[in-house]
Amino acid sequence: MVEEAAADEDDQIGDVFLADATTLNDPDHPLLVIDLSNEPGETFRVPARWFPDVSANLSIANMDFVEFADATDESRTFRGFDEG
C-alpha cells in the first residue's frame, strides 16, 4: 500500500494475525501470524491461548517476529517458550 510505504517506520504495521480455515477448524484455534517487515511472507501459527502474549510483545517491540518463529515446533506453531 502506498500509504503504508509512506508511513514512518514506527507507524508501519509489522505483523498480521489472520483467522483462516485452519484457525476455525482446529480445536486450539491457531491464528496465522504473517511477517510484513523483516522477512515479508514468513509465517507461523499461534494458538488462541498464546495470542495475547505474542501480540502484546510484537506490538511494543519487546520481541521480534523471528524470536517467536524460532521457538515454534515442527508444525511451525508457537506453543510458548517452555512448551515449544
C-alpha positions in Angstrom: 0.0 0.0 0.0 1.2 3.5 -0.9 0.0 4.8 2.5 1.9 2.1 4.4 5.1 2.8 2.4 4.9 6.5 3.2 4.4 5.9 7.0 7.3 6.4 9.4 8.9 3.1 10.4 7.4 3.3 13.9 3.9 3.6 12.4 4.2 0.8 9.9 2.3 -2.5 10.5 4.9 -5.2 11.1 2.8 -8.3 11.6 -0.7 -9.5 10.8 -2.8 -12.1 12.7 -5.2 -13.9 10.3 -8.0 -16.3 11.1 -8.4 -18.8 8.3 -10.0 -22.2 7.8 -7.3 -23.9 10.0 -8.0 -21.4 12.8 -11.7 -22.1 12.7 -11.5 -25.9 12.4 -8.6 -26.7 14.8 -9.5 -27.1 18.5 -6.6 -24.8 19.5 -7.8 -22.1 17.0 -4.2 -21.3 15.8 -4.1 -17.9 14.2 -1.7 -17.5 11.2 0.9 -14.8 12.0 2.4 -13.1 8.9 5.6 -11.0 9.0 5.3 -7.9 6.9 8.6 -6.2 7.7 11.7 -8.2 8.4 11.0 -11.3 6.3 7.8 -10.5 4.5 5.7 -13.5 3.9 7.2 -15.6 6.7 4.6 -17.3 8.9 4.0 -19.3 12.0 0.8 -20.2 13.9 -0.1 -19.2 17.4 -2.9 -21.0 19.3 -5.6 -18.6 20.7 -4.3 -19.2 24.2 -0.9 -17.6 23.3 -2.3 -14.8 21.1 -2.3 -12.1 23.9 1.4 -12.7 24.8 2.6 -12.8 21.2 0.5 -9.8 20.1 1.5 -7.6 23.0 5.2 -8.4 22.7 5.2 -7.7 19.0 3.1 -4.5 19.3 5.5 -2.9 21.8 8.6 -4.3 20.0 9.6 -6.1 23.2 10.3 -9.2 20.9 10.6 -9.7 17.2 8.7 -12.0 14.9 11.8 -14.2 14.4 12.1 -14.8 18.2 8.7 -16.4 18.2 9.2 -18.1 14.8 12.4 -19.7 16.1 10.6 -21.1 19.1 8.0 -22.9 17.0 7.6 -26.7 16.9 7.8 -28.9 13.8 4.4 -27.7 12.6 5.6 -24.1 12.8 3.3 -23.4 15.8 4.4 -21.3 18.8 3.3 -23.0 22.0 5.2 -20.9 24.5 8.9 -20.9 25.2 8.7 -23.7 27.8 6.4 -25.9 25.7 7.7 -25.4 22.2 
